[in-house]
């Protein structure tokens, strides 16, 4: 049935439903309330009189009445056992109680296990005593026979008499000492005899085993054919002379065979690796030959089966066509290799010249701006002292220089080019470093006097400088980096071919600097022809307003952003109007607070 239009009725004060609270925000509230009202609307009775009068009732002792004649009462558990409570919005208390009960039961179980173990031990002791008593009863002895104290007294009397005799006779004492010494020697001799006897048995057993092994090995050797002996025995003899023992016994055969087998496997593995390596080199050489001379290998494939054909081709080249190919090889070396290396060096030199030209252009822009009173700065480049770069440049130069003899490209030049190319191929990190022209030079900032262009100071870093000097130097390097990295120039002469839009966005770059450094940075960007988009709080506006043409105020209210756009002229007019209103407002407030001024 639908419960959408269900309106729960208020229960009676003594009803069981009045003692239960249901969460009203639950999606099952209406259904649960209706079910409880129909099935569990019991009257909570404190006395048996009320219990008898009610049709559905429950007592404090747990007796339940449902109908006129049906009474129920479950006495298997206590009514106050909290471990059986099911109502409530959280069952954490019940979980804690159950956990405590489990721990108590585990402790009781451990104690009972200990007690049970003790009882089992006592039972075993009693069983042992019972078994001994039963065995004793089987002998059918009299009391005089089991009266051990009587025999103990007699034994003690005899021992005392022996001690008296030993103390009174020196000859007896000496004989006893000799007897004890003889017994000790006899014991040692017997132990030595047993040891030698055991050793003899071991040796006899080992001798029999060695005879068996010798017979087996002799049979194995006799089973080898003469052809195998002639083919393998010389190599085995050489291997044994190199890795075998100086003296060998029959029991050392297994270990010696294992050693020789290991050495032989190592040699086989080494030869196999060498063969595999040679095979790979052979196949690589076949591939290179087929790639360079595809017309000569149209009917051959790259495999071991074609080795004889390649060897025949090599023999033909060596016997007939070698002079012609040697001349062609020298011609290719002289014309192609040297030309490629020269073009490569020319390309790197051109990049270095482009960097120098761009630095010169930046210096012309920086020279027009005063770094300090009567000084300007410029970027100075020096050759990198890095050993790898210097060595690479020298090796590249030696590769493209001609020899003094008639051959333009000698064998020595070829080895130089080959070594350089192989190193560049095998060491990519080194190659990336040495061919990057940007690493060929180090850059410093030199401050010069404008009057005579003499050097005032050289900045290799910003260490030991004040905050303002660091900011000026940082602005200068930043502007130079923008021009160089993003190529905001048209040619190496610095002439502007046409007007360009070079946008630079600066986000709160002048927030912490001084006004002088802010003015210096803005003037620098203006001299370099950069268009700026400044994002800044309401700070240093008296300096920034002289370098901007448009102003955009951004404000945020009620999670909504608003932008107010105006020209710098409109901004100044509104600023002056705002200041006038503030002055007038302050004057009015002063007049209102001072009655004397009102009367005047």
C-alpha positions in Angstrom: 0.0 0.0 0.0 1.1 3.5 -0.6 2.3 5.5 2.3 2.7 8.9 0.7 -0.4 10.3 2.4 0.1 8.5 5.7 -0.1 10.7 8.8 1.1 9.0 11.9 -1.1 9.2 15.0 0.3 10.3 18.3 0.6 7.2 20.6 -0.8 7.0 24.1 1.5 8.1 26.9 1.9 4.6 28.3 2.2 2.9 24.9 5.3 1.2 23.8 5.5 3.4 20.8 5.8 6.5 22.9 9.1 5.1 24.2 10.6 4.7 20.8 12.0 7.6 18.8 12.4 7.3 15.0 14.5 9.5 12.8 12.0 11.7 10.8 14.5 12.3 8.0 14.6 8.7 7.1 12.9 7.6 3.9 11.3 4.7 5.7 9.8 6.7 8.6 6.2 6.4 7.5 6.3 2.7 6.8 8.2 1.9 10.0 5.9 4.0 12.1 2.8 2.4 10.6 4.2 -1.2 11.1 5.1 -0.5 14.7 1.7 1.0 15.4 -0.1 -2.0 13.9 2.0 -4.8 15.4 3.7 -3.5 18.5 1.2 -1.0 20.1 1.5 -2.6 23.6 0.5 -1.0 26.8 3.5 -0.7 29.3 2.0 -1.8 32.6 3.7 -1.3 36.0 1.1 -3.5 37.9 -0.6 -6.8 37.1 -4.0 -5.1 37.5 -3.3 -2.8 34.5 -1.8 -5.8 32.7 -5.0 -7.9 33.1 -7.2 -5.0 31.9 -5.2 -4.3 28.7 -5.8 -6.3 25.6 -2.1 -5.9 24.4 0.3 -5.3 27.3 3.9 -5.8 28.5 5.1 -5.9 32.1 8.3 -4.9 33.8 9.2 -8.6 34.2 9.1 -9.3 30.4 5.7 -10.9 30.2 3.9 -10.1 27.0 0.1 -10.3 26.5 -1.2 -10.3 22.9 -4.9 -11.0 22.8 -7.2 -12.1 25.7 -5.7 -15.5 26.3 -2.1 -15.5 24.9 0.6 -14.8 27.4 4.4 -15.2 26.7 7.5 -14.9 28.9 11.0 -15.9 27.8 13.2 -16.6 30.9 16.2 -18.0 29.0 18.0 -14.7 29.2 18.1 -11.8 31.7 16.1 -8.7 30.8 19.1 -6.5 31.8 21.5 -8.3 29.5 22.7 -5.4 27.3 24.3 -7.8 24.8 20.8 -8.6 23.5 19.7 -5.0 23.1 18.8 -4.2 19.5 17.3 -0.7 19.6 19.2 2.5 19.3 20.9 4.6 16.6 24.4 3.3 17.3 25.5 -0.3 18.2 28.9 0.8 19.4 28.1 0.1 23.1 26.8 -3.4 22.3 29.9 -4.1 20.2 32.2 -3.0 23.1 30.2 -5.2 25.5 30.4 -8.2 23.2 34.1 -7.6 22.7 34.6 -7.5 26.5 32.7 -10.8 26.9 34.8 -12.4 24.2 38.0 -11.4 26.0 36.7 -12.7 29.4 35.7 -16.0 27.7 39.1 -16.3 26.1 40.8 -15.6 29.4 38.7 -18.3 31.1 39.4 -20.7 28.2 43.2 -20.2 28.6 42.9 -20.7 32.4 40.9 -23.9 31.8 43.5 -25.1 29.3 46.3 -24.6 31.8 44.3 -26.5 34.5 43.6 -29.3 32.0 47.3 -29.6 31.2 48.2 -29.8 34.9 45.6 -32.4 35.4 46.9 -34.4 32.5 50.4 -34.3 33.9 49.2 -35.4 37.3 47.3 -38.2 35.7 50.4 -39.4 33.9 52.4 -39.4 37.2 49.7 -41.4 38.9 49.6 -43.9 36.0 53.4 -44.3 36.3 53.2 -45.0 40.0 50.4 -47.5 39.5 52.4 -49.3 36.8 55.5 -49.5 39.1 53.4 -50.8 42.0 51.9 -53.4 39.8 55.3 -54.6 38.5 56.5 -54.7 42.1 53.6 -56.9 43.2 54.5 -59.5 40.5 57.8 -60.4 42.3 56.1 -61.9 45.5 58.9 -60.7 47.8 58.9 -60.8 51.6 59.4 -57.9 53.8 62.9 -58.9 54.7 63.8 -58.9 51.0 62.5 -55.4 50.3 63.8 -53.9 53.6 66.4 -51.8 51.9 67.5 -50.0 55.1 68.9 -53.2 56.6 71.0 -53.9 53.5 72.0 -50.2 53.4 73.3 -50.4 57.0 75.3 -53.6 56.2 76.8 -52.0 53.1 77.8 -48.9 55.0 79.5 -51.1 57.7 81.5 -52.9 55.0 82.6 -49.6 53.4 83.8 -48.4 56.8 85.8 -51.6 57.3 87.4 -51.2 53.8 88.4 -47.6 54.6 90.0 -48.7 57.9 92.0 -51.4 56.1 93.1 -49.0 53.4 94.2 -46.4 55.9 96.1 -48.9 58.1 98.1 -50.7 55.2 100.5 -48.7 53.0 101.0 -51.8 50.7 97.3 -52.1 50.1 97.1 -48.4 49.3 99.9 -48.6 46.8 98.4 -51.7 45.2 95.1 -49.9 44.9 96.8 -46.9 43.2 98.6 -49.3 40.8 95.4 -51.1 40.1 93.6 -47.8 39.3 96.4 -46.7 37.1 96.4 -50.1 35.3 92.6 -49.8 34.9 93.0 -46.3 33.4 95.7 -47.5 30.9 93.5 -50.5 30.1 90.6 -48.3 29.3 92.7 -46.1 27.1 94.1 -49.1 25.3 90.7 -50.5 24.8 89.4 -47.2 23.4 92.4 -46.9 21.1 91.8 -50.5 19.9 88.1 -49.8 19.2 89.0 -46.6 17.3 91.6 -48.4 15.2 89.3 -51.3 14.6 86.5 -48.8 13.5 89.0 -47.0 11.3 90.1 -50.4 9.8 86.5 -51.2 9.0 86.0 -47.9 7.4 89.1 -48.2 5.3 88.1 -51.8 4.2 84.7 -50.5 3.2 86.2 -47.6 1.4 88.7 -49.9 -0.4 85.9 -52.1 -1.6 83.9 -49.0 -2.8 87.0 -47.7 -4.6 87.6 -51.1 -6.3 84.0 -51.1 -7.5 84.3 -47.5 -8.8 87.6 -48.4 -10.5 86.0 -51.3 -12.2 83.0 -49.2 -13.3 85.3 -46.4 -14.7 87.6 -49.0 -16.4 84.5 -50.5 -18.1 83.4 -47.1 -19.2 86.8 -46.3 -20.6 87.0 -49.7 -22.4 83.5 -49.0 -23.9 84.8 -45.8 -25.7 85.7 -46.4 -29.3 89.2 -45.7 -30.7 88.0 -42.9 -32.9 86.5 -41.0 -30.0 89.7 -41.6 -28.0 91.9 -40.2 -30.8 89.6 -37.2 -31.3 88.8 -36.3 -27.6 91.6 -37.6 -25.4 94.2 -35.1 -26.5 91.9 -32.2 -25.7 90.9 -33.8 -22.4 94.6 -34.4 -21.5 95.4 -30.7 -22.2 92.3 -29.6 -20.1 93.4 -31.9 -17.2 97.0 -30.6 -17.3 95.6 -27.1 -17.0 92.9 -27.5 -14.4 93.5 -31.0 -13.0 95.0 -32.0 -9.6 98.7 -32.9 -9.3 97.8 -36.2 -7.6 94.5 -37.9 -8.0 92.8 -40.7 -6.0 89.9 -42.8 -6.9 87.6 -40.9 -4.5 88.6 -37.6 -6.3 87.3 -38.8 -9.7 83.7 -37.4 -9.2 84.9 -34.0 -8.0 87.6 -33.8 -10.7 85.1 -34.8 -13.4 82.8 -32.0 -12.1 85.6 -29.5 -12.3 86.7 -30.5 -15.8 83.0 -30.6 -16.9 82.5 -27.1 -15.5 85.7 -25.8 -17.3 84.7 -27.5 -20.5 81.2 -26.0 -20.4 82.7 -22.6 -19.7 85.0 -23.0 -22.7 82.0 -24.2 -24.9 79.9 -21.3 -23.7 82.8 -18.9 -24.4 83.2 -20.3 -27.9 79.5 -20.2 -28.4 79.3 -16.6 -27.4 82.2 -15.8 -29.6 80.6 -17.7 -32.5 77.3 -15.9 -31.9 79.1 -12.5 -31.8 80.9 -13.3 -35.0 77.7 -14.5 -36.6 76.0 -11.2 -35.7 78.9 -9.2 -37.0 78.8 -11.3 -40.2 75.1 -10.7 -40.6 75.5 -7.0 -39.9 78.3 -6.8 -42.4 76.0 -8.5 -45.0 73.2 -6.1 -44.3 75.6 -3.1 -44.6 77.0 -4.5 -47.9 73.5 -5.2 -49.2 72.4 -1.6 -48.2 75.3 0.0 -49.9 75.5 -2.2 -52.9 71.9 -3.5 -53.5 72.6 -4.3 -57.2 75.4 -6.8 -56.4 73.2 -8.9 -54.0 69.9 -9.1 -55.8 70.0 -12.9 -55.6 71.5 -13.3 -52.1 69.9 -13.0 -48.7 71.3 -12.2 -45.3 71.9 -15.6 -43.8 74.6 -18.1 -43.0 73.7 -20.1 -46.1 74.9 -17.3 -48.3 78.3 -17.1 -46.7 80.0 -19.0 -49.5 78.6 -16.6 -52.1 79.7 -13.5 -50.2 83.2 -15.1 -49.8 83.4 -15.7 -53.5 82.3 -12.1 -54.1 85.0 -10.9 -51.7 87.6 -13.1 -53.5 86.5 -11.6 -56.8 86.8 -8.1 -55.5 90.3 -8.8 -54.1 91.5 -10.5 -57.2 90.0 -8.3 -59.9 88.1 -5.1 -58.9 90.0 -3.9 -55.8 91.9 -1.0 -57.5 88.7 0.4 -58.9 86.8 0.3 -55.6 89.8 1.7 -53.7 89.9 4.7 -56.0 86.2 5.1 -55.6 86.5 4.9 -51.9 89.1 7.6 -51.7 87.0 9.8 -54.0 84.0 9.4 -51.7 86.1 10.2 -48.7 87.6 13.3 -50.3 84.4 14.6 -51.7 81.5 13.6 -49.4 82.9 13.0 -45.9 85.0 16.2 -45.7 82.2 18.2 -47.3 79.7 16.9 -44.7 82.0 17.6 -41.7 82.7 21.1 -43.1 79.0 21.8 -43.5 78.4 20.6 -40.0 81.1 22.9 -38.6 79.8 25.8 -40.7 76.3 25.2 -39.3 77.6 25.3 -35.7 79.7 28.4 -36.4 76.7 30.1 -38.0 74.6 29.5 -34.9 77.4 30.9 -32.7 77.5 34.0 -34.9 73.8 34.4 -34.7 74.0 34.4 -30.9 76.8 37.0 -31.0 74.7 39.2 -33.3 71.6 39.0 -31.1 73.8 39.9 -28.0 75.1 42.9 -29.9 71.6 44.0 -30.8 70.6 43.7 -27.1 73.6 45.6 -26.0 72.6 48.5 -28.3 69.2 48.6 -26.7 70.7 48.4 -23.2 73.3 51.2 -24.0 70.4 53.7 -24.4 69.2 53.1 -20.9 70.9 54.4 -17.8 71.6 51.6 -15.3 72.8 54.1 -12.7 73.7 57.7 -12.8 76.2 58.0 -15.7 76.5 54.2 -16.4 75.0 51.6 -18.6 75.2 47.8 -18.8 76.0 45.4 -21.6 76.2 41.6 -21.9 79.7 40.2 -22.4 80.3 36.7 -23.7 83.4 34.6 -23.1 84.4 31.2 -24.4 83.3 28.3 -22.1 86.2 26.7 -20.2 84.5 23.3 -20.3 87.0 20.7 -21.4 84.5 18.6 -23.4 83.4 21.6 -25.5 87.0 22.8 -26.1 88.1 19.3 -27.1 85.1 18.8 -29.4 85.8 22.1 -31.2 89.5 21.2 -31.6 88.7 17.7 -32.9 86.1 19.1 -35.3 88.6 21.7 -36.6 91.3 19.0 -37.1 88.8 16.8 -39.1 88.1 19.5 -41.7 91.6 20.8 -42.1 93.4 19.5 -45.2 96.7 17.6 -45.1 99.9 18.9 -46.6 100.2 16.0 -49.1 98.3 15.5 -52.3 95.5 13.4 -50.7 92.8 15.7 -49.4 91.6 13.1 -46.9 94.2 10.7 -45.6 93.7 7.5 -43.6 94.6 9.4 -40.4 91.8 11.9 -41.2 89.4 9.1 -41.7 90.2 7.6 -38.3 89.7 11.0 -36.7 86.2 11.4 -38.3 85.3 7.8 -37.4 86.3 8.2 -33.7 84.3 11.5 -33.4 81.2 10.1 -35.1 81.3 6.9 -33.0 81.6 8.9 -29.8 78.7 11.1 -30.8 76.6 8.0 -31.5 77.5 6.1 -28.3 77.3 9.0 -25.9 74.1 10.9 -26.6 74.4 13.1 -23.4 77.9 14.2 -24.4 76.7 14.9 -27.9 73.8 16.9 -26.8 76.1 19.0 -24.7 78.9 19.7 -27.2 76.7 20.4 -30.2 74.5 22.9 -28.4 76.1 26.2 -29.3 74.4 27.8 -26.3 76.9 26.0 -24.0 79.9 27.3 -26.0 79.8 30.7 -24.3 79.4 32.1 -20.8 77.6 35.5 -20.3 78.4 38.2 -17.8 76.9 41.7 -17.3 79.4 44.5 -17.4 78.6 48.0 -16.1 80.4 50.8 -17.9 80.8 54.5 -17.6 79.0 56.3 -20.3 81.6 59.0 -20.6 84.6 56.9 -21.7 83.0 53.4 -21.9 85.5 52.1 -19.3 84.5 49.1 -17.1 83.1 49.9 -13.7 82.0 46.4 -12.5 81.4 42.9 -13.9 78.5 40.9 -12.6 78.8 37.1 -13.0 76.0 36.6 -10.4 74.0 38.6 -7.9 75.9 37.7 -4.8 76.8 40.5 -2.4 74.4 43.0 -4.0 71.6 45.0 -2.4 68.0 44.4 -3.1 67.6 47.3 -5.5 70.8 46.3 -7.5 69.5 42.7 -7.7 66.2 43.9 -9.0 67.7 46.1 -11.7 70.1 43.4 -12.7 67.2 40.9 -12.8 65.0 43.2 -15.0 67.9 43.7 -17.4 68.6 40.0 -17.7 64.9 39.3 -18.0 64.5 41.8 -20.9 67.5 40.4 -22.6 66.2 36.8 -22.3 62.9 37.8 -23.7 64.5 39.4 -26.8 66.9 36.4 -27.3 64.7 33.4 -26.4 61.5 34.6 -28.2 63.4 36.3 -31.0 61.6 39.6 -30.7 63.9 41.2 -33.3 63.8 41.4 -37.1 67.4 41.2 -38.1 70.9 41.2 -36.6 71.4 45.0 -37.2 68.6 45.8 -34.8 66.6 47.8 -37.3 62.9 47.4 -37.1 61.5 46.2 -40.4 58.0 46.8 -39.3 56.0 47.5 -36.2 55.4 44.3 -34.2 53.2 43.3 -31.3 55.5 41.9 -28.6 53.3 41.2 -25.6 54.8 40.5 -22.2 52.5 39.7 -19.2 53.9 40.6 -15.7 52.0 39.4 -12.7 52.8 41.3 -9.5 56.5 41.7 -10.5 56.8 45.2 -8.8 54.8 44.3 -5.6 57.9 44.1 -3.3 60.4 46.2 -5.1 61.2 49.9 -4.6 59.8 52.7 -6.8 63.2 53.3 -8.4 63.6 49.7 -9.4 60.0 49.7 -10.7 60.6 52.8 -12.8 63.9 51.3 -14.1 62.2 48.1 -15.2 59.3 49.9 -16.9 61.7 52.2 -18.7 63.8 49.3 -19.8 60.8 47.5 -21.3 59.7 50.7 -23.0 63.2 51.2 -24.6 63.2 47.6 -25.9 59.8 48.1 -27.6 57.8 45.6 -25.6 54.0 45.8 -25.0 53.2 45.1 -21.3 50.2 43.7 -19.6 50.7 44.5 -15.8 48.7 42.6 -13.2 49.3 44.4 -9.9 47.5 45.4 -6.6 46.9 49.0 -5.8 50.6 49.7 -5.2 53.1 52.0 -6.9 50.3 53.3 -9.2 51.9 56.7 -9.2 54.9 55.2 -11.0 53.1 52.7 -13.2 50.4 55.1 -14.5 53.1 56.9 -16.6 53.7 53.8 -18.6 50.2 52.5 -19.4 47.4 53.7 -21.6 44.5 51.5 -20.5 43.4 50.5 -16.9 41.2 47.6 -16.0 40.0 47.4 -12.4 38.8 44.0 -11.2 36.6 43.6 -8.2 34.8 40.6 -6.7 31.6 40.8 -4.7 29.2 38.0 -3.8 31.2 35.5 -5.8 31.0 37.6 -8.9 33.9 39.4 -10.6 33.4 42.8 -12.2 35.8 44.6 -14.6 35.9 48.4 -15.1 37.7 49.5 -18.2 38.9 53.1 -18.8 41.8 55.0 -20.3 44.6 56.5 -18.2 43.1 59.9 -18.8 39.7 58.8 -17.5 41.4 57.1 -14.5 43.2 60.3 -13.6 40.0 62.4 -13.9 38.1 59.9 -11.7 41.0 59.8 -9.2 41.0 63.6 -8.9 37.2 63.6 -8.5 37.4 60.9 -5.9 40.0 62.8 -3.9 37.9 66.0 -4.1 34.9 64.1 -2.7 36.9 62.6 0.0 38.2 66.0 1.0 34.7 67.5 1.0 33.4 64.5 3.0 36.2 65.0 5.6 35.4 68.7 5.8 31.7 68.0 6.3 32.4 65.5 9.1 34.7 67.9 10.8 32.1 70.7 10.7 29.4 68.3 12.1 31.7 67.2 14.9 32.7 70.8 15.8 29.6 73.0 16.7 31.9 76.1 16.8 32.6 75.8 13.1 28.9 75.6 12.4 28.3 79.0 14.1 31.1 80.6 12.1 
